[in-house]
Amino acid sequence: MLRLACCATTFSKVEVYQFPSFYLYFSINLTSLFLRSLFVFCSSFVRLSYKLSISFSQINH
């Protein structure tokens, strides 16, 4: 019974120690996902504007 209580306290300590690292990992993943989607959006927007400018220049010529 004493061993079980000791294991439980050790487990709770491990949980407390692992929680901030898990939260940090999750926030880093979320940030990288957001930045990646933003980058994809910006690159597609730039590509679209480039195509539009090419088509406008062809129309003008």
mmCIF file of the N, C-alpha and C atoms, coordinates in Angstrom:
data_MODEL
# 
_entry.id   MODEL 
# 
loop_
_atom_site.group_PDB 
_atom_site.id 
_atom_site.type_symbol 
_atom_site.label_atom_id 
_atom_site.label_alt_id 
_atom_site.label_comp_id 
_atom_site.label_asym_id 
_atom_site.label_entity_id 
_atom_site.label_seq_id 
_atom_site.pdbx_PDB_ins_code 
_atom_site.Cartn_x 
_atom_site.Cartn_y 
_atom_site.Cartn_z 
_atom_site.occupancy 
_atom_site.B_iso_or_equiv 
_atom_site.pdbx_formal_charge 
_atom_site.auth_seq_id 
_atom_site.auth_comp_id 
_atom_site.auth_asym_id 
_atom_site.auth_atom_id 
_atom_site.pdbx_PDB_model_num 
ATOM 1   N N  . MET A 1 1  ? 0.833  -1.198 0.000   1.00 0.00 ? 1  MET A N  1 
ATOM 2   C CA . MET A 1 1  ? 0.000  0.000  0.000   1.00 0.00 ? 1  MET A CA 1 
ATOM 3   C C  . MET A 1 1  ? 0.871  1.253  0.000   1.00 0.00 ? 1  MET A C  1 
ATOM 4   N N  . LEU A 1 2  ? 1.940  1.214  0.802   1.00 0.00 ? 2  LEU A N  1 
ATOM 5   C CA . LEU A 1 2  ? 2.844  2.365  0.862   1.00 0.00 ? 2  LEU A CA 1 
ATOM 6   C C  . LEU A 1 2  ? 3.543  2.550  -0.483  1.00 0.00 ? 2  LEU A C  1 
ATOM 7   N N  . ARG A 1 3  ? 3.910  1.437  -1.095  1.00 0.00 ? 3  ARG A N  1 
ATOM 8   C CA . ARG A 1 3  ? 4.581  1.510  -2.395  1.00 0.00 ? 3  ARG A CA 1 
ATOM 9   C C  . ARG A 1 3  ? 3.647  2.112  -3.446  1.00 0.00 ? 3  ARG A C  1 
ATOM 10  N N  . LEU A 1 4  ? 2.378  1.762  -3.381  1.00 0.00 ? 4  LEU A N  1 
ATOM 11  C CA . LEU A 1 4  ? 1.397  2.287  -4.322  1.00 0.00 ? 4  LEU A CA 1 
ATOM 12  C C  . LEU A 1 4  ? 1.270  3.800  -4.169  1.00 0.00 ? 4  LEU A C  1 
ATOM 13  N N  . ALA A 1 5  ? 1.234  4.274  -2.920  1.00 0.00 ? 5  ALA A N  1 
ATOM 14  C CA . ALA A 1 5  ? 1.130  5.711  -2.670  1.00 0.00 ? 5  ALA A CA 1 
ATOM 15  C C  . ALA A 1 5  ? 2.383  6.425  -3.175  1.00 0.00 ? 5  ALA A C  1 
ATOM 16  N N  . CYS A 1 6  ? 3.536  5.802  -2.963  1.00 0.00 ? 6  CYS A N  1 
ATOM 17  C CA . CYS A 1 6  ? 4.789  6.388  -3.426  1.00 0.00 ? 6  CYS A CA 1 
ATOM 18  C C  . CYS A 1 6  ? 4.797  6.479  -4.949  1.00 0.00 ? 6  CYS A C  1 
ATOM 19  N N  . CYS A 1 7  ? 4.344  5.430  -5.603  1.00 0.00 ? 7  CYS A N  1 
ATOM 20  C CA . CYS A 1 7  ? 4.278  5.439  -7.063  1.00 0.00 ? 7  CYS A CA 1 
ATOM 21  C C  . CYS A 1 7  ? 3.310  6.512  -7.547  1.00 0.00 ? 7  CYS A C  1 
ATOM 22  N N  . ALA A 1 8  ? 2.194  6.685  -6.836  1.00 0.00 ? 8  ALA A N  1 
ATOM 23  C CA . ALA A 1 8  ? 1.203  7.684  -7.226  1.00 0.00 ? 8  ALA A CA 1 
ATOM 24  C C  . ALA A 1 8  ? 1.777  9.091  -7.110  1.00 0.00 ? 8  ALA A C  1 
ATOM 25  N N  . THR A 1 9  ? 2.506  9.370  -6.024  1.00 0.00 ? 9  THR A N  1 
ATOM 26  C CA . THR A 1 9  ? 3.086  10.707 -5.863  1.00 0.00 ? 9  THR A CA 1 
ATOM 27  C C  . THR A 1 9  ? 4.164  10.945 -6.918  1.00 0.00 ? 9  THR A C  1 
ATOM 28  N N  . THR A 1 10 ? 4.955  9.907  -7.220  1.00 0.00 ? 10 THR A N  1 
ATOM 29  C CA . THR A 1 10 ? 5.979  10.052 -8.256  1.00 0.00 ? 10 THR A CA 1 
ATOM 30  C C  . THR A 1 10 ? 5.331  10.310 -9.604  1.00 0.00 ? 10 THR A C  1 
ATOM 31  N N  . PHE A 1 11 ? 4.246  9.605  -9.889  1.00 0.00 ? 11 PHE A N  1 
ATOM 32  C CA . PHE A 1 11 ? 3.548  9.773  -11.157 1.00 0.00 ? 11 PHE A CA 1 
ATOM 33  C C  . PHE A 1 11 ? 2.966  11.182 -11.274 1.00 0.00 ? 11 PHE A C  1 
ATOM 34  N N  . SER A 1 12 ? 2.392  11.672 -10.166 1.00 0.00 ? 12 SER A N  1 
ATOM 35  C CA . SER A 1 12 ? 1.821  13.018 -10.209 1.00 0.00 ? 12 SER A CA 1 
ATOM 36  C C  . SER A 1 12 ? 2.923  14.058 -10.402 1.00 0.00 ? 12 SER A C  1 
ATOM 37  N N  . LYS A 1 13 ? 4.078  13.829 -9.779  1.00 0.00 ? 13 LYS A N  1 
ATOM 38  C CA . LYS A 1 13 ? 5.199  14.751 -9.986  1.00 0.00 ? 13 LYS A CA 1 
ATOM 39  C C  . LYS A 1 13 ? 5.642  14.732 -11.442 1.00 0.00 ? 13 LYS A C  1 
ATOM 40  N N  . VAL A 1 14 ? 5.720  13.544 -12.029 1.00 0.00 ? 14 VAL A N  1 
ATOM 41  C CA . VAL A 1 14 ? 6.111  13.423 -13.436 1.00 0.00 ? 14 VAL A CA 1 
ATOM 42  C C  . VAL A 1 14 ? 5.099  14.138 -14.317 1.00 0.00 ? 14 VAL A C  1 
ATOM 43  N N  . GLU A 1 15 ? 3.811  13.993 -14.005 1.00 0.00 ? 15 GLU A N  1 
ATOM 44  C CA . GLU A 1 15 ? 2.772  14.676 -14.773 1.00 0.00 ? 15 GLU A CA 1 
ATOM 45  C C  . GLU A 1 15 ? 2.952  16.184 -14.689 1.00 0.00 ? 15 GLU A C  1 
ATOM 46  N N  . VAL A 1 16 ? 3.217  16.677 -13.485 1.00 0.00 ? 16 VAL A N  1 
ATOM 47  C CA . VAL A 1 16 ? 3.388  18.116 -13.301 1.00 0.00 ? 16 VAL A CA 1 
ATOM 48  C C  . VAL A 1 16 ? 4.611  18.610 -14.058 1.00 0.00 ? 16 VAL A C  1 
ATOM 49  N N  . TYR A 1 17 ? 5.664  17.801 -14.066 1.00 0.00 ? 17 TYR A N  1 
ATOM 50  C CA . TYR A 1 17 ? 6.876  18.211 -14.787 1.00 0.00 ? 17 TYR A CA 1 
ATOM 51  C C  . TYR A 1 17 ? 6.672  18.136 -16.299 1.00 0.00 ? 17 TYR A C  1 
ATOM 52  N N  . GLN A 1 18 ? 5.895  17.166 -16.757 1.00 0.00 ? 18 GLN A N  1 
ATOM 53  C CA . GLN A 1 18 ? 5.714  17.002 -18.196 1.00 0.00 ? 18 GLN A CA 1 
ATOM 54  C C  . GLN A 1 18 ? 4.679  17.955 -18.763 1.00 0.00 ? 18 GLN A C  1 
ATOM 55  N N  . PHE A 1 19 ? 3.793  18.474 -17.935 1.00 0.00 ? 19 PHE A N  1 
ATOM 56  C CA . PHE A 1 19 ? 2.716  19.315 -18.458 1.00 0.00 ? 19 PHE A CA 1 
ATOM 57  C C  . PHE A 1 19 ? 3.228  20.580 -19.135 1.00 0.00 ? 19 PHE A C  1 
ATOM 58  N N  . PRO A 1 20 ? 4.152  21.355 -18.525 1.00 0.00 ? 20 PRO A N  1 
ATOM 59  C CA . PRO A 1 20 ? 4.621  22.561 -19.217 1.00 0.00 ? 20 PRO A CA 1 
ATOM 60  C C  . PRO A 1 20 ? 5.328  22.251 -20.534 1.00 0.00 ? 20 PRO A C  1 
ATOM 61  N N  . SER A 1 21 ? 6.102  21.173 -20.564 1.00 0.00 ? 21 SER A N  1 
ATOM 62  C CA . SER A 1 21 ? 6.792  20.830 -21.809 1.00 0.00 ? 21 SER A CA 1 
ATOM 63  C C  . SER A 1 21 ? 5.780  20.426 -22.875 1.00 0.00 ? 21 SER A C  1 
ATOM 64  N N  . PHE A 1 22 ? 4.725  19.714 -22.469 1.00 0.00 ? 22 PHE A N  1 
ATOM 65  C CA . PHE A 1 22 ? 3.673  19.342 -23.415 1.00 0.00 ? 22 PHE A CA 1 
ATOM 66  C C  . PHE A 1 22 ? 2.964  20.587 -23.930 1.00 0.00 ? 22 PHE A C  1 
ATOM 67  N N  . TYR A 1 23 ? 2.687  21.523 -23.035 1.00 0.00 ? 23 TYR A N  1 
ATOM 68  C CA . TYR A 1 23 ? 2.016  22.762 -23.432 1.00 0.00 ? 23 TYR A CA 1 
ATOM 69  C C  . TYR A 1 23 ? 2.898  23.566 -24.382 1.00 0.00 ? 23 TYR A C  1 
ATOM 70  N N  . LEU A 1 24 ? 4.193  23.620 -24.074 1.00 0.00 ? 24 LEU A N  1 
ATOM 71  C CA . LEU A 1 24 ? 5.146  24.341 -24.916 1.00 0.00 ? 24 LEU A CA 1 
ATOM 72  C C  . LEU A 1 24 ? 5.229  23.687 -26.293 1.00 0.00 ? 24 LEU A C  1 
ATOM 73  N N  . TYR A 1 25 ? 5.301  22.363 -26.313 1.00 0.00 ? 25 TYR A N  1 
ATOM 74  C CA . TYR A 1 25 ? 5.361  21.626 -27.572 1.00 0.00 ? 25 TYR A CA 1 
ATOM 75  C C  . TYR A 1 25 ? 4.110  21.883 -28.400 1.00 0.00 ? 25 TYR A C  1 
ATOM 76  N N  . PHE A 1 26 ? 2.954  21.872 -27.734 1.00 0.00 ? 26 PHE A N  1 
ATOM 77  C CA . PHE A 1 26 ? 1.687  22.104 -28.424 1.00 0.00 ? 26 PHE A CA 1 
ATOM 78  C C  . PHE A 1 26 ? 1.628  23.511 -28.999 1.00 0.00 ? 26 PHE A C  1 
ATOM 79  N N  . SER A 1 27 ? 2.059  24.504 -28.220 1.00 0.00 ? 27 SER A N  1 
ATOM 80  C CA . SER A 1 27 ? 2.025  25.891 -28.698 1.00 0.00 ? 27 SER A CA 1 
ATOM 81  C C  . SER A 1 27 ? 3.014  26.090 -29.842 1.00 0.00 ? 27 SER A C  1 
ATOM 82  N N  . ILE A 1 28 ? 4.179  25.431 -29.767 1.00 0.00 ? 28 ILE A N  1 
ATOM 83  C CA . ILE A 1 28 ? 5.161  25.530 -30.852 1.00 0.00 ? 28 ILE A CA 1 
ATOM 84  C C  . ILE A 1 28 ? 4.593  24.906 -32.122 1.00 0.00 ? 28 ILE A C  1 
ATOM 85  N N  . ASN A 1 29 ? 3.933  23.759 -31.983 1.00 0.00 ? 29 ASN A N  1 
ATOM 86  C CA . ASN A 1 29 ? 3.326  23.124 -33.149 1.00 0.00 ? 29 ASN A CA 1 
ATOM 87  C C  . ASN A 1 29 ? 2.248  24.010 -33.749 1.00 0.00 ? 29 ASN A C  1 
ATOM 88  N N  . LEU A 1 30 ? 1.436  24.609 -32.887 1.00 0.00 ? 30 LEU A N  1 
ATOM 89  C CA . LEU A 1 30 ? 0.366  25.484 -33.349 1.00 0.00 ? 30 LEU A CA 1 
ATOM 90  C C  . LEU A 1 30 ? 0.941  26.696 -34.073 1.00 0.00 ? 30 LEU A C  1 
ATOM 91  N N  . THR A 1 31 ? 1.997  27.273 -33.512 1.00 0.00 ? 31 THR A N  1 
ATOM 92  C CA . THR A 1 31 ? 2.624  28.446 -34.127 1.00 0.00 ? 31 THR A CA 1 
ATOM 93  C C  . THR A 1 31 ? 3.236  28.092 -35.473 1.00 0.00 ? 31 THR A C  1 
ATOM 94  N N  . SER A 1 32 ? 3.913  26.950 -35.549 1.00 0.00 ? 32 SER A N  1 
ATOM 95  C CA . SER A 1 32 ? 4.533  26.553 -36.818 1.00 0.00 ? 32 SER A CA 1 
ATOM 96  C C  . SER A 1 32 ? 3.467  26.269 -37.869 1.00 0.00 ? 32 SER A C  1 
ATOM 97  N N  . LEU A 1 33 ? 2.357  25.658 -37.438 1.00 0.00 ? 33 LEU A N  1 
ATOM 98  C CA . LEU A 1 33 ? 1.263  25.386 -38.365 1.00 0.00 ? 33 LEU A CA 1 
ATOM 99  C C  . LEU A 1 33 ? 0.673  26.691 -38.885 1.00 0.00 ? 33 LEU A C  1 
ATOM 100 N N  . PHE A 1 34 ? 0.487  27.655 -37.989 1.00 0.00 ? 34 PHE A N  1 
ATOM 101 C CA . PHE A 1 34 ? -0.052 28.958 -38.378 1.00 0.00 ? 34 PHE A CA 1 
ATOM 102 C C  . PHE A 1 34 ? 0.892  29.665 -39.347 1.00 0.00 ? 34 PHE A C  1 
ATOM 103 N N  . LEU A 1 35 ? 2.194  29.636 -39.040 1.00 0.00 ? 35 LEU A N  1 
ATOM 104 C CA . LEU A 1 35 ? 3.172  30.291 -39.908 1.00 0.00 ? 35 LEU A CA 1 
ATOM 105 C C  . LEU A 1 35 ? 3.244  29.610 -41.269 1.00 0.00 ? 35 LEU A C  1 
ATOM 106 N N  . ARG A 1 36 ? 3.148  28.295 -41.269 1.00 0.00 ? 36 ARG A N  1 
ATOM 107 C CA . ARG A 1 36 ? 3.197  27.567 -42.531 1.00 0.00 ? 36 ARG A CA 1 
ATOM 108 C C  . ARG A 1 36 ? 1.987  27.901 -43.394 1.00 0.00 ? 36 ARG A C  1 
ATOM 109 N N  . SER A 1 37 ? 0.806  27.953 -42.787 1.00 0.00 ? 37 SER A N  1 
ATOM 110 C CA . SER A 1 37 ? -0.396 28.296 -43.546 1.00 0.00 ? 37 SER A CA 1 
ATOM 111 C C  . SER A 1 37 ? -0.326 29.734 -44.044 1.00 0.00 ? 37 SER A C  1 
ATOM 112 N N  . LEU A 1 38 ? 0.219  30.615 -43.210 1.00 0.00 ? 38 LEU A N  1 
ATOM 113 C CA . LEU A 1 38 ? 0.386  32.009 -43.617 1.00 0.00 ? 38 LEU A CA 1 
ATOM 114 C C  . LEU A 1 38 ? 1.353  32.110 -44.794 1.00 0.00 ? 38 LEU A C  1 
ATOM 115 N N  . PHE A 1 39 ? 2.430  31.351 -44.734 1.00 0.00 ? 39 PHE A N  1 
ATOM 116 C CA . PHE A 1 39 ? 3.417  31.354 -45.816 1.00 0.00 ? 39 PHE A CA 1 
ATOM 117 C C  . PHE A 1 39 ? 2.805  30.822 -47.108 1.00 0.00 ? 39 PHE A C  1 
ATOM 118 N N  . VAL A 1 40 ? 2.038  29.747 -47.007 1.00 0.00 ? 40 VAL A N  1 
ATOM 119 C CA . VAL A 1 40 ? 1.389  29.173 -48.186 1.00 0.00 ? 40 VAL A CA 1 
ATOM 120 C C  . VAL A 1 40 ? 0.398  30.176 -48.771 1.00 0.00 ? 40 VAL A C  1 
ATOM 121 N N  . PHE A 1 41 ? -0.347 30.833 -47.895 1.00 0.00 ? 41 PHE A N  1 
ATOM 122 C CA . PHE A 1 41 ? -1.313 31.831 -48.352 1.00 0.00 ? 41 PHE A CA 1 
ATOM 123 C C  . PHE A 1 41 ? -0.604 32.981 -49.056 1.00 0.00 ? 41 PHE A C  1 
ATOM 124 N N  . CYS A 1 42 ? 0.481  33.473 -48.464 1.00 0.00 ? 42 CYS A N  1 
ATOM 125 C CA . CYS A 1 42 ? 1.225  34.593 -49.054 1.00 0.00 ? 42 CYS A CA 1 
ATOM 126 C C  . CYS A 1 42 ? 1.844  34.199 -50.390 1.00 0.00 ? 42 CYS A C  1 
ATOM 127 N N  . SER A 1 43 ? 2.409  33.011 -50.467 1.00 0.00 ? 43 SER A N  1 
ATOM 128 C CA . SER A 1 43 ? 3.042  32.588 -51.717 1.00 0.00 ? 43 SER A CA 1 
ATOM 129 C C  . SER A 1 43 ? 1.995  32.413 -52.817 1.00 0.00 ? 43 SER A C  1 
ATOM 130 N N  . SER A 1 44 ? 0.835  31.855 -52.471 1.00 0.00 ? 44 SER A N  1 
ATOM 131 C CA . SER A 1 44 ? -0.215 31.707 -53.476 1.00 0.00 ? 44 SER A CA 1 
ATOM 132 C C  . SER A 1 44 ? -0.748 33.074 -53.898 1.00 0.00 ? 44 SER A C  1 
ATOM 133 N N  . PHE A 1 45 ? -0.848 33.996 -52.947 1.00 0.00 ? 45 PHE A N  1 
ATOM 134 C CA . PHE A 1 45 ? -1.304 35.347 -53.266 1.00 0.00 ? 45 PHE A CA 1 
ATOM 135 C C  . PHE A 1 45 ? -0.313 36.047 -54.192 1.00 0.00 ? 45 PHE A C  1 
ATOM 136 N N  . VAL A 1 46 ? 0.986  35.894 -53.895 1.00 0.00 ? 46 VAL A N  1 
ATOM 137 C CA . VAL A 1 46 ? 2.022  36.498 -54.739 1.00 0.00 ? 46 VAL A CA 1 
ATOM 138 C C  . VAL A 1 46 ? 1.984  35.889 -56.138 1.00 0.00 ? 46 VAL A C  1 
ATOM 139 N N  . ARG A 1 47 ? 1.809  34.580 -56.200 1.00 0.00 ? 47 ARG A N  1 
ATOM 140 C CA . ARG A 1 47 ? 1.739  33.909 -57.493 1.00 0.00 ? 47 ARG A CA 1 
ATOM 141 C C  . ARG A 1 47 ? 0.530  34.395 -58.289 1.00 0.00 ? 47 ARG A C  1 
ATOM 142 N N  . LEU A 1 48 ? -0.598 34.548 -57.595 1.00 0.00 ? 48 LEU A N  1 
ATOM 143 C CA . LEU A 1 48 ? -1.817 35.020 -58.244 1.00 0.00 ? 48 LEU A CA 1 
ATOM 144 C C  . LEU A 1 48 ? -1.647 36.448 -58.750 1.00 0.00 ? 48 LEU A C  1 
ATOM 145 N N  . SER A 1 49 ? -1.071 37.303 -57.931 1.00 0.00 ? 49 SER A N  1 
ATOM 146 C CA . SER A 1 49 ? -0.862 38.696 -58.350 1.00 0.00 ? 49 SER A CA 1 
ATOM 147 C C  . SER A 1 49 ? 0.133  38.763 -59.509 1.00 0.00 ? 49 SER A C  1 
ATOM 148 N N  . TYR A 1 50 ? 1.131  37.872 -59.493 1.00 0.00 ? 50 TYR A N  1 
ATOM 149 C CA . TYR A 1 50 ? 2.099  37.822 -60.590 1.00 0.00 ? 50 TYR A CA 1 
ATOM 150 C C  . TYR A 1 50 ? 1.404  37.428 -61.894 1.00 0.00 ? 50 TYR A C  1 
ATOM 151 N N  . LYS A 1 51 ? 0.537  36.420 -61.824 1.00 0.00 ? 51 LYS A N  1 
ATOM 152 C CA . LYS A 1 51 ? -0.212 36.002 -63.008 1.00 0.00 ? 51 LYS A CA 1 
ATOM 153 C C  . LYS A 1 51 ? -1.125 37.122 -63.484 1.00 0.00 ? 51 LYS A C  1 
ATOM 154 N N  . LEU A 1 52 ? -1.756 37.805 -62.545 1.00 0.00 ? 52 LEU A N  1 
ATOM 155 C CA . LEU A 1 52 ? -2.643 38.908 -62.913 1.00 0.00 ? 52 LEU A CA 1 
ATOM 156 C C  . LEU A 1 52 ? -1.869 40.036 -63.573 1.00 0.00 ? 52 LEU A C  1 
ATOM 157 N N  . SER A 1 53 ? -0.713 40.349 -63.035 1.00 0.00 ? 53 SER A N  1 
ATOM 158 C CA . SER A 1 53 ? 0.094  41.423 -63.624 1.00 0.00 ? 53 SER A CA 1 
ATOM 159 C C  . SER A 1 53 ? 0.567  41.031 -65.020 1.00 0.00 ? 53 SER A C  1 
ATOM 160 N N  . ILE A 1 54 ? 0.913  39.756 -65.213 1.00 0.00 ? 54 ILE A N  1 
ATOM 161 C CA . ILE A 1 54 ? 1.325  39.291 -66.539 1.00 0.00 ? 54 ILE A CA 1 
ATOM 162 C C  . ILE A 1 54 ? 0.152  39.404 -67.511 1.00 0.00 ? 54 ILE A C  1 
ATOM 163 N N  . SER A 1 55 ? -1.027 38.995 -67.065 1.00 0.00 ? 55 SER A N  1 
ATOM 164 C CA . SER A 1 55 ? -2.190 39.075 -67.950 1.00 0.00 ? 55 SER A CA 1 
ATOM 165 C C  . SER A 1 55 ? -2.531 40.533 -68.257 1.00 0.00 ? 55 SER A C  1 
ATOM 166 N N  . PHE A 1 56 ? -2.409 41.418 -67.276 1.00 0.00 ? 56 PHE A N  1 
ATOM 167 C CA . PHE A 1 56 ? -2.668 42.840 -67.509 1.00 0.00 ? 56 PHE A CA 1 
ATOM 168 C C  . PHE A 1 56 ? -1.661 43.423 -68.494 1.00 0.00 ? 56 PHE A C  1 
ATOM 169 N N  . SER A 1 57 ? -0.412 43.027 -68.358 1.00 0.00 ? 57 SER A N  1 
ATOM 170 C CA . SER A 1 57 ? 0.611  43.547 -69.275 1.00 0.00 ? 57 SER A CA 1 
ATOM 171 C C  . SER A 1 57 ? 0.368  43.022 -70.692 1.00 0.00 ? 57 SER A C  1 
ATOM 172 N N  . GLN A 1 58 ? -0.101 41.784 -70.807 1.00 0.00 ? 58 GLN A N  1 
ATOM 173 C CA . GLN A 1 58 ? -0.415 41.243 -72.132 1.00 0.00 ? 58 GLN A CA 1 
ATOM 174 C C  . GLN A 1 58 ? -1.611 41.969 -72.734 1.00 0.00 ? 58 GLN A C  1 
ATOM 175 N N  . ILE A 1 59 ? -2.575 42.324 -71.883 1.00 0.00 ? 59 ILE A N  1 
ATOM 176 C CA . ILE A 1 59 ? -3.746 43.058 -72.359 1.00 0.00 ? 59 ILE A CA 1 
ATOM 177 C C  . ILE A 1 59 ? -3.319 44.449 -72.836 1.00 0.00 ? 59 ILE A C  1 
ATOM 178 N N  . ASN A 1 60 ? -2.428 45.076 -72.106 1.00 0.00 ? 60 ASN A N  1 
ATOM 179 C CA . ASN A 1 60 ? -1.975 46.418 -72.478 1.00 0.00 ? 60 ASN A CA 1 
ATOM 180 C C  . ASN A 1 60 ? -1.179 46.400 -73.777 1.00 0.00 ? 60 ASN A C  1 
ATOM 181 N N  . HIS A 1 61 ? -0.415 45.336 -73.990 1.00 0.00 ? 61 HIS A N  1 
ATOM 182 C CA . HIS A 1 61 ? 0.348  45.237 -75.243 1.00 0.00 ? 61 HIS A CA 1 
ATOM 183 C C  . HIS A 1 61 ? -0.565 44.691 -76.302 1.00 0.00 ? 61 HIS A C  1 
# 
